[in-house]
């Protein structure tokens, strides 16, 4: 076989190993070396002899490895020990590993193709010492056991049969036994040394942070999440409804009215103010204006003073019953300037019912 073709095949096989290396397994290149015994084909007339190998390889998948390997042996002849007979070569070996988790030794099958060169000294009939150097195709099959790389260096034990297609061997032909090929048995023990650090298992990327949804946020701190908050700028102290908007707290003082020209609280007004006091206590951040009003009877100046006295009566009631004065604005009198009902009828006649509604006090919410 042409050496250039075989070399190209070897390099091509190793390139294939490189291309297949991007896998989730230990695909480091490794060095191999072994020593063993070569049981020579008896038809050669040579001695059984030790042999050695040196190689480079890698796993191309979790269960397949590919090695390029050099070998050398020097058997010499059974007879004429002073004559040289040696052999060396190169091979491309494919191994199928049967790896099982937790098992220290794993078996494999071997198939290889290579090029072997023989150097043979012989005597011609004329007694001249000549030297033959020929190369030829070789094929190999075998079985073996190999440890894993867990202890940095793996150990390999192998038994193989190599067919050496040497059809120009001189010694057999001189003995009248021409051979087209020879079969040798190779028994060896070797080491496999990975190159470089052991691969590190890929770390799964951290999941991308999930942006919080509006249901998880409450930017204005009013107790209503952003999804439901229709008023996202609520202020502290405001009473907030389920939609996130301030709720106008209504303190209904309807019925806190006064007798004509009076500023004293009637019994029915006291009951209403008691409810108003409870509302103010329930909402401690609420601030109100205490305002008094009159009807249109009397002068403006008189009605102004009367409205102030009425506001003062309500103010005093609230503070006496536990409402802090800091939460009250006033008392303020508005006289007859803010009627809520007509003081007179359309024809100009007196409207007693309207005037009664205007004689009142109010708690106007300020926040």
PyMOL commands that set and color helices and strands:
alter all, ss='L'
color gray80, all
select helices_A, chain A and resi 3-19+42-44+149-151+170-174+214-216+267-282+300-320+325-327+352-358
alter helices_A, ss='H'
color red, helices_A
select strands_A, chain A and resi 30-39+49-61+64-73+85-97+105-123+129-147+153-164+182-194+288-292+328-333+361-365
alter strands_A, ss='S'
color yellow, strands_A
deselect
rebuild
show_as cartoon
